[in-house]
Structures are given as structure tokens and as C-alpha cells.
Amino acid sequence: MADGGQAIYHSDVVERAARILAKALGTGQAWFADIEHASSAQASGYEIDPSERLAIARRGRVVEQAARAGKARHVRRQHEWHRSTVVVAIPQHRPNYDALAALSFAKLEGPLEAILLLYATGDVRRYWPTVKRFGLASKPSGFSEEALTDAMQRILCGKAAIAQDVRAKEICIRAARYRQLTKEYEVMLREWLRTAARRFIAAQE
């Protein structure tokens, strides 16, 4: 690289890596549709069977007003419904195989690949268990799971689901101690994330 590789250490390296991966995996701006809109009259050009078109029902005029039936029972007013058939343009995903190959070449061992993909895709169910396992092993503590989870939420969402003082009260720990523990985990997680992003960008370039 012309700058001797310094560009990959820029402060936005994590965001850059995350956007590339989001596109490569189909969760970012790599989604596209060949057409933005198509009417049913255009369907013949796309060889779409009429039965496979999306039917949309629209509520029309009132055909019967509301009325009272029996004791304290109301019959709602009735509308007529119109059914129209339209053609829907479904976005397709073209994977970026170069980016996926770079992810492999980067050799992100341990929690690095998982935390980068977690940040890029937000797929907590798939990637968080790996990050959590390594996190708990790296800094064992009596309240590791709560602090680690809150730290990751702060990174992904800007803040944890529960305020630190409230969380500390729930688990019966001093607020100052819990804030310090959460901060330590957040520093560790962010360093993992930056390391993973730098390696990925270097492998891609």
C-alpha cells in the first residue's frame, strides 16, 4: 500500500469492514431488484404465472352500517373489498466472493471472526455464543456474564438494555465495581473487533 499499511489502522476501520461484510452476506446495500415496480399488465414480459402474483385486497365503501345486536353487542359496519393482482419485484443478493475469501485469508482465530460478523450482521443467535464463550474464559468473574452481555450491547446498540446502576442493584454488587467490570469487558471486546477488522481489510487489499 502507498501509505505503508497505515490506512487499515484508521479509526473507521471497523465500520468499513462491517459494511463490506454486510454487503457480502446480503444484509447491506448489495441487495438490489432488477425492476422497482411492475404492474400486472407487464407480467407477460416476465413469464409469471397469474397464480404466482401477489394479490392485494383493498377496503372499499361501506355496504352496511354498524348496528346493535342483542344486549350490549355491536355489529361492526361492513365494507366491500376489492382484490387486485400485482407483480412484485423481489430483491436478489449477489454475494461478494472476494470479500468472503478475504474473511478466510484473514485467519481470524478465536473470537475474532465471530465478533466481526456479529457487528456486521447483528446475528446475535449465531455469533454471540462464540464471543461469549471466549469472553467469559478471558476474564472470569462472579458477574462475568451480565457485564460481558451489557458491554456487547453498548458496542452494538450504543447502550445496554438496562442501566449499569440498575443492573448492579439486581445482582447485588456495588455500582462502581460493576461499571469498572463492564468497562474492562468493553475495552477487550472493542480490541477484538478492531483486530479482526484490521486483519480483514489487510487480507482484502
Backbone as CSV, one residue per row, in Angstrom:
resi,resn,N_x,N_y,N_z,CA_x,CA_y,CA_z,C_x,C_y,C_z
1,MET,0.830,-1.197,0.000,0.000,0.000,0.000,0.864,1.245,0.000
2,ALA,0.389,2.325,-0.631,1.178,3.548,-0.754,1.476,4.180,0.596
3,ASP,0.586,3.986,1.560,0.791,4.602,2.875,1.470,3.670,3.857
4,GLY,2.034,2.592,3.341,2.742,1.666,4.208,1.835,0.859,5.115
5,GLY,0.548,0.775,4.770,-0.388,-0.007,5.568,-1.051,0.759,6.699
6,GLN,-0.780,2.052,6.815,-1.348,2.813,7.923,-2.845,3.009,7.798
7,ALA,-3.380,2.956,6.562,-4.811,3.215,6.368,-5.678,2.225,7.121
8,ILE,-5.194,0.989,7.272,-6.038,-0.020,7.912,-6.139,0.208,9.414
9,TYR,-5.377,1.142,9.972,-5.455,1.439,11.387,-6.277,2.700,11.651
10,HIS,-6.913,3.217,10.616,-7.747,4.396,10.780,-8.918,4.071,11.705
11,SER,-9.427,5.081,12.377,-10.463,4.864,13.390,-11.744,4.247,12.834
12,ASP,-11.993,4.404,11.538,-13.233,3.871,10.976,-13.035,2.495,10.369
13,VAL,-11.948,1.814,10.679,-11.667,0.518,10.063,-12.743,-0.507,10.405
14,VAL,-13.300,-0.439,11.608,-14.343,-1.386,11.994,-15.595,-1.172,11.161
15,GLU,-16.008,0.094,11.006,-17.203,0.387,10.204,-16.990,-0.018,8.745
16,ARG,-15.805,0.244,8.248,-15.506,-0.113,6.864,-15.587,-1.625,6.656
17,ALA,-14.968,-2.381,7.543,-15.005,-3.834,7.443,-16.423,-4.360,7.587
18,ALA,-17.192,-3.788,8.527,-18.561,-4.240,8.767,-19.448,-4.005,7.551
19,ARG,-19.289,-2.868,6.891,-20.110,-2.578,5.712,-19.776,-3.503,4.563
20,ILE,-18.501,-3.798,4.382,-18.099,-4.724,3.322,-18.702,-6.101,3.565
21,LEU,-18.628,-6.566,4.803,-19.165,-7.881,5.126,-20.684,-7.911,5.053
22,ALA,-21.322,-6.823,5.472,-22.785,-6.767,5.397,-23.252,-6.902,3.953
23,LYS,-22.558,-6.231,3.048,-22.895,-6.344,1.634,-22.611,-7.739,1.113
24,ALA,-21.455,-8.283,1.492,-21.067,-9.601,1.011,-22.041,-10.686,1.449
25,LEU,-22.622,-10.512,2.627,-23.525,-11.514,3.178,-24.993,-11.217,2.895
26,GLY,-25.248,-10.129,2.170,-26.621,-9.845,1.761,-27.446,-9.079,2.752
27,THR,-26.806,-8.372,3.689,-27.573,-7.591,4.654,-27.365,-6.103,4.480
28,GLY,-26.621,-5.691,3.454,-26.344,-4.286,3.238,-26.827,-3.824,1.881
29,GLN,-26.092,-2.869,1.270,-26.515,-2.269,0.018,-26.283,-3.152,-1.196
30,ALA,-25.826,-4.400,-1.001,-25.679,-5.299,-2.134,-27.021,-5.851,-2.589
31,TRP,-28.063,-5.621,-1.811,-29.395,-6.053,-2.233,-29.865,-5.164,-3.386
32,PHE,-30.488,-5.763,-4.365,-30.979,-4.983,-5.489,-32.170,-5.696,-6.112
33,ALA,-32.923,-4.957,-6.877,-34.010,-5.539,-7.661,-33.817,-5.111,-9.099
34,ASP,-34.089,-6.020,-10.033,-33.933,-5.683,-11.447,-34.920,-4.613,-11.869
35,ILE,-36.072,-4.592,-11.246,-37.074,-3.576,-11.531,-37.611,-3.056,-10.204
36,GLU,-38.020,-1.807,-10.187,-38.552,-1.231,-8.965,-40.048,-1.477,-8.821
37,HIS,-40.748,-1.521,-9.947,-42.193,-1.679,-9.881,-42.674,-2.272,-11.191
38,ALA,-43.656,-3.134,-11.108,-44.235,-3.713,-12.312,-45.724,-3.901,-12.093
39,SER,-46.502,-3.490,-13.043,-47.945,-3.674,-12.948,-48.313,-5.043,-13.488
40,SER,-49.547,-5.461,-13.233,-49.989,-6.767,-13.720,-49.988,-6.823,-15.242
41,ALA,-50.110,-5.655,-15.869,-50.102,-5.624,-17.338,-48.739,-5.991,-17.901
42,GLN,-47.689,-5.815,-17.094,-46.341,-6.129,-17.539,-45.949,-7.574,-17.258
43,ALA,-46.829,-8.315,-16.635,-46.475,-9.649,-16.183,-46.042,-10.566,-17.308
44,SER,-46.650,-10.424,-18.474,-46.320,-11.322,-19.573,-44.848,-11.224,-19.959
45,GLY,-44.264,-10.052,-19.787,-42.856,-9.884,-20.133,-41.918,-10.611,-19.193
46,TYR,-42.409,-10.985,-18.006,-41.576,-11.678,-17.024,-41.929,-13.148,-16.900
47,GLU,-42.834,-13.610,-17.742,-43.233,-15.009,-17.755,-43.665,-15.488,-16.372
48,ILE,-44.529,-14.703,-15.753,-45.031,-15.025,-14.421,-46.434,-15.592,-14.544
49,ASP,-46.632,-16.741,-13.941,-47.947,-17.349,-13.945,-48.905,-16.484,-13.118
50,PRO,-50.110,-16.226,-13.609,-51.053,-15.376,-12.866,-51.290,-15.836,-11.431
51,SER,-51.227,-17.147,-11.209,-51.473,-17.662,-9.865,-50.324,-17.361,-8.907
52,GLU,-49.160,-16.960,-9.448,-47.997,-16.695,-8.612,-47.842,-15.206,-8.292
53,ARG,-48.750,-14.397,-8.806,-48.689,-12.975,-8.487,-49.247,-12.716,-7.102
54,LEU,-48.829,-11.619,-6.522,-49.309,-11.245,-5.198,-50.666,-10.573,-5.315
55,ALA,-51.614,-11.062,-4.557,-52.949,-10.473,-4.548,-53.074,-9.527,-3.361
56,ILE,-53.513,-8.318,-3.619,-53.681,-7.322,-2.571,-55.157,-6.942,-2.491
57,ALA,-55.697,-6.998,-1.276,-57.105,-6.641,-1.061,-57.185,-5.229,-0.500
58,ARG,-58.022,-4.408,-1.096,-58.214,-3.032,-0.639,-59.645,-2.856,-0.150
59,ARG,-59.762,-2.200,0.993,-61.089,-1.977,1.548,-61.793,-0.862,0.809
60,GLY,-63.032,-1.105,0.441,-63.791,-0.129,-0.317,-64.867,0.557,0.505
61,ARG,-65.952,0.915,-0.139,-67.023,1.677,0.507,-67.774,0.828,1.530
62,VAL,-68.464,1.521,2.413,-69.282,0.847,3.430,-70.559,0.340,2.784
63,VAL,-70.850,-0.936,2.987,-72.065,-1.510,2.409,-73.134,-1.751,3.468
64,GLU,-72.729,-1.732,4.744,-73.701,-1.905,5.809,-73.190,-1.190,7.049
65,GLN,-74.032,-0.346,7.630,-73.630,0.427,8.787,-73.614,-0.433,10.055
66,ALA,-72.899,0.065,11.056,-72.850,-0.644,12.331,-74.231,-0.660,12.970
67,ALA,-74.483,-1.696,13.746,-75.789,-1.825,14.394,-75.628,-2.536,15.725
68,ARG,-76.638,-2.392,16.577,-76.624,-3.079,17.867,-77.413,-4.368,17.720
69,ALA,-76.812,-5.461,18.205,-77.499,-6.752,18.128,-77.554,-7.350,19.526
70,GLY,-78.729,-7.458,20.100,-78.863,-8.034,21.429,-78.400,-7.071,22.504
71,LYS,-78.028,-7.601,23.664,-77.640,-6.780,24.798,-76.164,-6.387,24.698
72,ALA,-75.937,-5.094,24.561,-74.585,-4.524,24.561,-73.656,-5.166,23.536
73,ARG,-74.191,-5.684,22.489,-73.366,-6.262,21.414,-73.508,-5.411,20.169
74,HIS,-72.367,-5.133,19.551,-72.376,-4.301,18.355,-71.912,-5.097,17.140
75,VAL,-72.554,-4.843,16.062,-72.127,-5.426,14.789,-71.394,-4.333,14.018
76,ARG,-70.156,-4.574,13.695,-69.367,-3.559,13.008,-69.903,-3.332,11.596
77,ARG,-69.672,-2.127,11.125,-70.114,-1.852,9.758,-69.273,-2.658,8.785
78,GLN,-69.884,-3.034,7.692,-69.241,-3.910,6.721,-68.771,-3.110,5.501
79,HIS,-67.565,-3.461,5.015,-67.018,-2.828,3.819,-66.956,-3.840,2.686
80,GLU,-66.987,-3.319,1.505,-66.723,-4.205,0.379,-65.205,-4.207,0.129
81,TRP,-64.701,-5.305,-0.393,-63.262,-5.462,-0.609,-62.987,-5.704,-2.083
82,HIS,-61.940,-5.072,-2.580,-61.548,-5.229,-3.973,-60.202,-5.948,-4.033
83,ARG,-60.113,-6.953,-4.832,-58.888,-7.739,-4.957,-58.171,-7.375,-6.255
84,SER,-56.899,-7.013,-6.120,-56.106,-6.701,-7.310,-54.844,-7.547,-7.300
85,THR,-54.410,-7.954,-8.470,-53.228,-8.795,-8.600,-52.089,-7.973,-9.166
86,VAL,-50.964,-8.012,-8.513,-49.807,-7.227,-8.950,-48.586,-8.119,-9.069
87,VAL,-47.561,-7.593,-9.724,-46.276,-8.283,-9.829,-45.319,-7.626,-8.850
88,VAL,-44.613,-8.422,-8.090,-43.698,-7.911,-7.081,-42.262,-8.147,-7.516
89,ALA,-41.432,-7.114,-7.401,-40.006,-7.247,-7.679,-39.308,-7.625,-6.385
90,ILE,-38.768,-8.834,-6.315,-38.129,-9.320,-5.108,-36.624,-9.071,-5.196
91,PRO,-36.050,-8.373,-4.210,-34.608,-8.112,-4.240,-33.800,-9.406,-4.253
92,GLN,-32.722,-9.408,-4.998,-31.819,-10.537,-5.048,-30.491,-10.154,-4.421
93,HIS,-29.746,-11.148,-4.036,-28.453,-10.894,-3.403,-27.337,-11.497,-4.255
94,ARG,-26.374,-10.672,-4.588,-25.192,-11.148,-5.299,-24.024,-11.129,-4.320
95,PRO,-23.597,-12.271,-3.820,-22.528,-12.291,-2.824,-21.210,-11.795,-3.382
96,ASN,-20.454,-11.113,-2.530,-19.123,-10.626,-2.891,-18.132,-11.707,-2.500
97,TYR,-17.779,-12.545,-3.474,-16.911,-13.681,-3.164,-15.508,-13.239,-2.783
98,ASP,-15.063,-12.091,-3.279,-13.738,-11.591,-2.907,-13.689,-11.266,-1.414
99,ALA,-14.759,-10.650,-0.929,-14.813,-10.300,0.488,-14.904,-11.553,1.351
100,LEU,-15.666,-12.534,0.893,-15.779,-13.769,1.654,-14.461,-14.529,1.660
101,ALA,-13.741,-14.466,0.553,-12.422,-15.104,0.502,-11.449,-14.398,1.437
102,ALA,-11.525,-13.071,1.479,-10.646,-12.305,2.368,-10.912,-12.660,3.822
103,LEU,-12.164,-12.936,4.141,-12.505,-13.325,5.507,-11.789,-14.624,5.872
104,SER,-11.676,-15.513,4.897,-10.967,-16.772,5.131,-9.466,-16.554,5.218
105,PHE,-8.934,-15.725,4.308,-7.490,-15.475,4.289,-7.018,-14.722,5.536
106,ALA,-7.912,-13.954,6.152,-7.526,-13.160,7.317,-7.179,-14.021,8.529
107,LYS,-7.624,-15.279,8.524,-7.329,-16.216,9.608,-7.696,-15.623,10.976
108,LEU,-8.964,-15.286,11.104,-9.451,-14.690,12.350,-9.768,-15.803,13.348
109,GLU,-8.786,-16.120,14.159,-8.934,-17.222,15.098,-9.690,-16.781,16.345
110,GLY,-10.011,-17.773,17.173,-10.694,-17.484,18.434,-12.018,-16.761,18.220
111,PRO,-12.230,-15.655,18.930,-13.499,-14.932,18.829,-13.499,-13.866,17.739
112,LEU,-12.384,-13.684,17.021,-12.262,-12.536,16.125,-13.266,-12.571,14.973
113,GLU,-13.369,-13.701,14.285,-14.316,-13.770,13.168,-15.747,-13.623,13.668
114,ALA,-16.058,-14.258,14.776,-17.424,-14.210,15.307,-17.823,-12.797,15.701
115,ILE,-16.925,-12.062,16.354,-17.307,-10.718,16.810,-17.418,-9.757,15.625
116,LEU,-16.591,-9.953,14.602,-16.690,-9.092,13.421,-17.994,-9.356,12.672
117,LEU,-18.353,-10.616,12.524,-19.604,-10.961,11.846,-20.814,-10.561,12.684
118,LEU,-20.694,-10.656,13.995,-21.780,-10.204,14.877,-22.015,-8.715,14.689
119,TYR,-20.947,-7.947,14.654,-21.071,-6.498,14.480,-21.605,-6.155,13.100
120,ALA,-21.175,-6.896,12.086,-21.574,-6.600,10.710,-23.015,-6.988,10.417
121,THR,-23.458,-8.113,10.963,-24.784,-8.625,10.606,-25.824,-8.475,11.714
122,GLY,-25.383,-8.338,12.958,-26.332,-8.276,14.065,-26.973,-9.612,14.386
123,ASP,-26.418,-10.698,13.856,-26.979,-12.028,14.079,-26.512,-12.547,15.440
124,VAL,-27.213,-12.149,16.470,-26.822,-12.496,17.839,-26.913,-13.993,18.077
125,ARG,-27.966,-14.604,17.598,-28.171,-16.036,17.852,-27.034,-16.879,17.278
126,ARG,-26.500,-16.477,16.156,-25.471,-17.281,15.506,-24.066,-17.014,16.043
127,TYR,-23.727,-15.748,16.274,-22.337,-15.405,16.576,-22.056,-15.085,18.046
128,TRP,-23.059,-14.654,18.782,-22.806,-14.270,20.172,-22.319,-15.418,21.048
129,PRO,-22.828,-16.647,20.914,-22.336,-17.733,21.766,-20.818,-17.919,21.714
130,THR,-20.223,-17.776,20.522,-18.770,-17.918,20.404,-18.058,-16.777,21.110
131,VAL,-18.506,-15.556,20.858,-17.897,-14.399,21.510,-18.042,-14.512,23.026
132,LYS,-19.200,-14.911,23.465,-19.474,-15.036,24.897,-18.563,-16.078,25.541
133,ARG,-18.383,-17.206,24.867,-17.556,-18.271,25.428,-16.117,-17.811,25.643
134,PHE,-15.553,-17.141,24.643,-14.189,-16.649,24.756,-14.095,-15.504,25.774
135,GLY,-15.130,-14.671,25.806,-15.128,-13.551,26.744,-15.131,-14.003,28.187
136,LEU,-15.979,-14.985,28.492,-16.058,-15.492,29.856,-14.767,-16.188,30.264
137,ALA,-14.117,-16.853,29.296,-12.860,-17.538,29.594,-11.714,-16.549,29.796
138,SER,-11.800,-15.395,29.113,-10.705,-14.427,29.176,-10.677,-13.646,30.480
139,LYS,-11.844,-13.320,31.015,-11.917,-12.529,32.248,-12.972,-13.116,33.168
140,PRO,-12.657,-14.234,33.804,-13.646,-14.844,34.713,-13.935,-13.965,35.919
141,SER,-15.199,-13.930,36.274,-15.630,-13.123,37.415,-16.987,-13.635,37.876
142,GLY,-17.350,-13.241,39.069,-18.631,-13.680,39.591,-19.819,-13.133,38.822
143,PHE,-19.619,-12.030,38.128,-20.710,-11.408,37.372,-20.297,-11.213,35.915
144,SER,-19.498,-12.153,35.410,-18.947,-12.033,34.063,-20.027,-11.991,32.988
145,GLU,-21.000,-12.880,33.094,-21.997,-12.989,32.030,-22.800,-11.698,31.881
146,GLU,-23.230,-11.122,32.988,-24.013,-9.883,32.926,-23.175,-8.728,32.376
147,ALA,-21.951,-8.593,32.884,-21.091,-7.489,32.452,-20.692,-7.629,30.995
148,LEU,-20.378,-8.855,30.586,-19.982,-9.088,29.193,-21.135,-8.796,28.244
149,THR,-22.320,-9.242,28.605,-23.501,-9.003,27.768,-23.796,-7.513,27.650
150,ASP,-23.750,-6.805,28.767,-24.006,-5.366,28.740,-22.947,-4.637,27.921
151,ALA,-21.695,-5.078,28.026,-20.617,-4.452,27.252,-20.842,-4.637,25.759
152,MET,-21.264,-5.829,25.351,-21.509,-6.079,23.935,-22.695,-5.279,23.436
153,GLN,-23.717,-5.129,24.268,-24.874,-4.326,23.881,-24.492,-2.862,23.700
154,ARG,-23.584,-2.378,24.524,-23.122,-0.993,24.400,-22.410,-0.794,23.062
155,ILE,-21.687,-1.809,22.613,-20.978,-1.715,21.339,-21.956,-1.789,20.171
156,LEU,-22.899,-2.714,20.241,-23.829,-2.927,19.130,-24.934,-1.865,19.072
157,CYS,-25.422,-1.453,20.228,-26.610,-0.584,20.276,-26.347,0.811,20.831
158,GLY,-25.145,1.056,21.313,-24.846,2.347,21.896,-25.087,2.404,23.395
159,LYS,-25.919,1.502,23.893,-26.168,1.417,25.324,-26.746,0.050,25.634
160,ALA,-26.590,-0.370,26.886,-27.122,-1.658,27.307,-28.625,-1.562,27.529
161,ALA,-29.272,-2.700,27.574,-30.724,-2.721,27.759,-31.118,-2.202,29.132
162,ILE,-30.240,-2.404,30.113,-30.504,-1.967,31.476,-29.362,-1.081,31.946
163,ALA,-29.677,0.003,32.626,-28.646,0.907,33.136,-27.720,0.156,34.092
164,GLN,-26.454,0.554,34.103,-25.468,-0.155,34.905,-25.802,-0.145,36.393
165,ASP,-26.261,0.974,36.908,-26.600,1.050,38.325,-27.764,0.120,38.662
166,VAL,-28.729,0.047,37.751,-29.871,-0.839,37.972,-29.431,-2.291,37.928
167,ARG,-28.578,-2.616,36.950,-28.065,-3.983,36.844,-27.275,-4.360,38.092
168,ALA,-26.445,-3.439,38.566,-25.643,-3.710,39.756,-26.532,-3.993,40.963
169,LYS,-27.609,-3.249,41.076,-28.538,-3.457,42.192,-29.215,-4.817,42.082
170,GLU,-29.556,-5.223,40.843,-30.222,-6.504,40.629,-29.352,-7.679,41.046
171,ILE,-28.060,-7.593,40.761,-27.159,-8.713,41.050,-26.387,-8.512,42.354
172,CYS,-26.762,-7.486,43.098,-26.191,-7.235,44.434,-24.675,-7.038,44.394
173,ILE,-24.255,-6.079,43.602,-22.849,-5.726,43.522,-22.756,-4.202,43.560
174,ARG,-21.668,-3.677,44.059,-21.502,-2.223,44.105,-21.498,-1.666,42.694
175,ALA,-22.178,-0.554,42.491,-22.302,0.035,41.157,-20.943,0.386,40.562
176,ALA,-20.061,0.932,41.394,-18.741,1.311,40.896,-17.972,0.094,40.403
177,ARG,-18.058,-1.011,41.135,-17.376,-2.238,40.734,-17.959,-2.785,39.442
178,TYR,-19.283,-2.741,39.312,-19.909,-3.268,38.097,-19.569,-2.409,36.887
179,ARG,-19.557,-1.092,37.052,-19.195,-0.213,35.944,-17.758,-0.482,35.494
180,GLN,-16.866,-0.694,36.450,-15.476,-0.976,36.118,-15.349,-2.308,35.373
181,LEU,-16.077,-3.317,35.838,-16.044,-4.631,35.194,-16.587,-4.562,33.778
182,THR,-17.692,-3.843,33.595,-18.274,-3.685,32.258,-17.314,-2.944,31.331
183,LYS,-16.655,-1.924,31.868,-15.694,-1.170,31.072,-14.534,-2.050,30.623
184,GLU,-14.046,-2.909,31.503,-12.951,-3.807,31.153,-13.360,-4.748,30.024
185,TYR,-14.568,-5.267,30.108,-15.058,-6.149,29.046,-15.236,-5.389,27.733
186,GLU,-15.743,-4.177,27.827,-15.948,-3.394,26.609,-14.624,-3.083,25.925
187,VAL,-13.603,-2.749,26.706,-12.275,-2.492,26.136,-11.759,-3.741,25.431
188,MET,-11.926,-4.894,26.064,-11.474,-6.148,25.478,-12.218,-6.459,24.180
189,LEU,-13.547,-6.317,24.197,-14.354,-6.609,23.014,-14.031,-5.668,21.866
190,ARG,-13.835,-4.400,22.162,-13.504,-3.434,21.113,-12.132,-3.728,20.510
191,GLU,-11.214,-4.182,21.328,-9.888,-4.535,20.808,-9.984,-5.757,19.903
192,TRP,-10.791,-6.728,20.287,-11.023,-7.877,19.409,-11.620,-7.421,18.083
193,LEU,-12.578,-6.532,18.164,-13.261,-6.052,16.971,-12.301,-5.289,16.054
194,ARG,-11.491,-4.415,16.622,-10.520,-3.662,15.812,-9.477,-4.588,15.187
195,THR,-9.008,-5.548,15.948,-8.018,-6.500,15.430,-8.595,-7.292,14.269
196,ALA,-9.814,-7.777,14.433,-10.465,-8.541,13.373,-10.670,-7.685,12.131
197,ALA,-11.104,-6.450,12.315,-11.360,-5.556,11.180,-10.063,-5.232,10.440
198,ARG,-8.980,-4.960,11.170,-7.708,-4.644,10.527,-7.201,-5.819,9.701
199,ARG,-7.294,-7.014,10.264,-6.823,-8.199,9.534,-7.669,-8.457,8.291
200,PHE,-8.974,-8.258,8.434,-9.856,-8.481,7.287,-9.571,-7.499,6.165
201,ILE,-9.449,-6.220,6.495,-9.160,-5.201,5.482,-7.803,-5.461,4.842
202,ALA,-6.810,-5.853,5.633,-5.481,-6.133,5.087,-5.537,-7.322,4.137
203,ALA,-6.310,-8.334,4.467,-6.426,-9.514,3.608,-7.141,-9.186,2.306
204,GLN,-8.087,-8.261,2.375,-8.843,-7.892,1.173,-8.006,-7.041,0.232
205,GLU,-7.129,-6.205,0.804,-6.354,-5.303,-0.040,-5.051,-5.927,-0.500
